[in-house]
């Protein structure tokens, strides 16, 4: 939460944000995530939830390849930051990248979700065989 508070302190005054510190049900979290303009996530399933809902996500991870593999399906590997490299400057740079390229990022999110839906359909069909 320390890093979150530092990021919030650096946000321009015209940016609305919501810092979730309380426990919410998974359904409540998914509904909240769907309303976001972007998400900064450090947990794998929160990253997945944002991508699934078409929300750009800046992911701060622990060098785990699984984050990068998923982000690459969405052509968003550049939105991954290893926690050892995380700094306010780098996070701000990545958030600026989201803002500057939002239409393109929205298209990448849509393509990534189509790819995932196709993979799920193929897996389902394989299970039925």
C-alpha positions in Angstrom: 0.0 0.0 0.0 3.0 2.3 0.5 3.7 2.4 -3.3 0.0 2.9 -4.0 -0.1 5.9 -1.7 3.0 7.4 -3.4 1.4 6.9 -6.8 -1.8 8.6 -5.7 0.1 11.5 -4.3 1.7 12.0 -7.8 -1.6 12.0 -9.7 -2.8 15.2 -11.2 -5.8 16.7 -9.3 -8.1 16.2 -12.3 -7.7 12.4 -12.2 -10.3 10.5 -10.2 -9.1 7.4 -8.5 -10.3 4.7 -6.1 -7.9 2.9 -3.9 -9.4 -0.4 -2.7 -8.1 -1.5 0.7 -11.1 -3.3 1.9 -12.1 -6.9 1.1 -14.6 -7.2 -1.6 -16.3 -10.3 -3.1 -15.0 -11.4 -6.5 -18.2 -10.3 -8.1 -18.0 -6.8 -6.6 -14.4 -6.5 -7.7 -15.2 -7.5 -11.3 -18.0 -4.9 -11.4 -15.7 -2.3 -10.0 -12.9 -3.2 -12.5 -15.3 -2.9 -15.4 -15.9 0.7 -14.6 -12.2 1.7 -14.4 -10.3 3.8 -17.0 -7.2 1.7 -16.2 -6.0 -0.5 -13.4 -2.6 -0.8 -11.7 -2.3 -4.4 -10.6 0.2 -6.6 -8.9 -1.7 -9.8 -8.7 -2.2 -12.2 -11.6 -5.9 -12.6 -11.3 -6.6 -8.9 -11.0 -4.6 -8.4 -14.3 -6.7 -11.1 -15.9 -9.9 -9.6 -14.7 -9.0 -6.2 -16.1 -8.0 -7.6 -19.5 -11.2 -9.7 -19.7 -13.3 -6.5 -19.0 -11.4 -4.5 -21.6 -9.6 -2.3 -19.1 -6.0 -1.4 -19.7 -3.8 -2.7 -16.9 -0.3 -1.6 -15.8 1.0 -4.8 -14.2 3.7 -4.7 -11.5 5.0 -8.3 -11.2 7.7 -10.4 -9.8 9.5 -11.5 -13.0 7.1 -14.3 -13.5 6.8 -15.2 -17.2 3.0 -15.9 -16.8 2.3 -12.1 -16.6 4.3 -11.4 -19.7 2.8 -14.3 -21.7 -0.7 -13.1 -21.0 0.1 -9.5 -21.7 1.7 -10.5 -25.0 -1.6 -12.1 -26.2 -3.0 -8.6 -25.9 0.2 -7.0 -27.5 0.7 -5.2 -24.2 4.0 -6.5 -22.9 5.2 -2.9 -22.6 2.7 -2.4 -19.8 4.6 -4.9 -17.5 7.0 -3.5 -14.9 9.1 -5.8 -12.8 8.7 -4.7 -9.1 12.5 -4.4 -8.8 12.4 -1.7 -11.5 9.2 0.0 -10.3 9.6 3.7 -9.7 7.1 6.5 -9.7 8.7 7.9 -12.8 8.4 4.6 -14.7 4.8 4.0 -13.5 3.9 7.6 -14.6 5.6 6.9 -18.0 3.5 3.8 -18.5 0.3 5.5 -17.5 1.1 8.3 -20.0 1.6 5.6 -22.6 -1.9 4.2 -21.9 -3.4 7.7 -22.3 -1.5 8.6 -25.4 -2.4 5.4 -27.1 -5.8 4.7 -25.8 -7.7 4.0 -29.1 -4.9 1.5 -30.1 -4.9 -0.1 -26.7 -8.7 -0.5 -26.8 -8.3 -2.3 -30.2 -5.5 -4.5 -28.7 -7.8 -5.4 -25.8 -10.6 -6.4 -28.2 -8.3 -8.5 -30.3 -6.8 -10.2 -27.3 -10.2 -11.1 -26.0 -11.2 -12.5 -29.4 -8.1 -14.6 -29.4 -8.8 -15.9 -25.9 -12.5 -16.7 -26.8 -11.3 -18.6 -29.8 -8.8 -20.6 -27.7 -11.5 -21.3 -25.1 -13.9 -22.5 -27.8 -11.2 -24.9 -29.3 -10.4 -26.2 -25.8 -14.1 -26.8 -25.2 -14.5 -28.6 -28.5 -11.5 -30.8 -27.7 -13.0 -31.7 -24.4 -16.2 -32.9 -26.1 -14.3 -35.2 -28.5 
